[in-house]
Each structure stands twice: as structure tokens, then as C-alpha cells.
Amino acid sequence: MPWEKTFDIDDAIDRATEVFCAKGFEATSLADLLKAIGINKGSFYNAFGSKKKLFTLSLLKYEHEQRHDTLAQLEALQDPVLAISKLFDALIEDSLTDKDKKGCFLVNTALDLPNHDSDIEKAVKQGLNNTESFFKQQIKLGIETGAIPKHVDPEREAKGLLTLLVGLRVLARGVFDKASLAAIKSQAMGLIQ
């Protein structure tokens, strides 16, 4: 009789993402994943093949659902200063309500790149590059509409905004409080004024 899946793959990936985000790839054991997903070893290997494949699926799903969808919603505002401000506000709020201080899966993986292969490195670079591109596009739109001064360099300030975003996500894992995270946002907004 052929194997039939009796669990929701998307839900399983989401549960695995929680574990990977909290513990990282290396520290996450198969037992951790089986417990989080609620399946046995045979079902795990039939559905995902390996821990690495599940990690890759988790990272790509997180990247699409967290970063891509959020940035698309912000772009739709057609107000670049508000879009950038709301992004930093959302990250601060997410960080402050993250009781386990897991942080951002993409940023956490970026910090651990020496322990990953080229597929993961490519996914992380793409996610970070896309976020930088979002900032660059918003700055260019702001310059065109007059919301951002013409002297602001889209290339340079997009890199600065990405750097502050990554720093915020790392420091929010328990090092910085709300006021300190708000100071990072203030610095970010200063780059486009």
C-alpha cells in the first residue's frame, strides 16, 4: 500500500520553522522536529527526505510569507516614508511580542552562513538583496514625489537601512529594549531626511 500523508505539509513546515528559528539548523535534532510536527520518523523522511530539505523549505516559506508579502503590502501604500516607517514599527512590535526572543529566521540564518551550503547562502542573499531593493525603490519614489530630499543617495541609504534593520533584528533578541529599538528606527528615518 503506498504511503499517504496524514498531516498538513504547510503546517508541518511552519512548526519546523519555529524550531529552526529558535535553535538554528545544527542544534535542531530530528527528535525536536518530530516532536514539533507530531509525526514519526518514517513520515518525516517520506514527506521531507532530510532535515536539510525541510530547513530549506522552511526558509523559503518564511522568506515568502514574512518578507515578500510584508514588503508588497508596504509598497502598495504608495507613500515611501510611511512604508519605511511602518516596516521598522512592525519589526519592533514583532520583536517585543516575541516572548521566546527567536528573532528573524532569515537574519538568524545569515549569521550562521558558514555552517550552510550554497543553496541556503543563495536564499539568504536573495532575501537580503530584495529587502535592500525595496528600500532603494522606496527612496527613489520618495525623491520623485518630493517626500525624500534629492540629496539622499538611494544606493547608499538603502544599504544603511538594511544594516539598521538587520542590527535591530539581532539586538532585539534580548539585548535592546523598546526605547533602544525606537532609537534604531529614528536613525533609519534620519537616513532619508
Buried (B, 14 or more C-beta within 10 A) or exposed (E): EEEEEEEEEEEBBBBBBBBBBBBBBEEBEEEBBBEBBEBEEEBBBBBBEEBBEBBBBBBBBBBEEBBBEBBEEBBEEEBBBBBBBBBBBEBBEBBEEBEEEBBBBBBBBBBBEEEBEEBBBEBBEBBBEEBBEBBBBBBBBBBEEEBBEEEBEBEEBBBBBBEBBBBBBBBBBEEBEEEEBBEBBEBBBEBBE
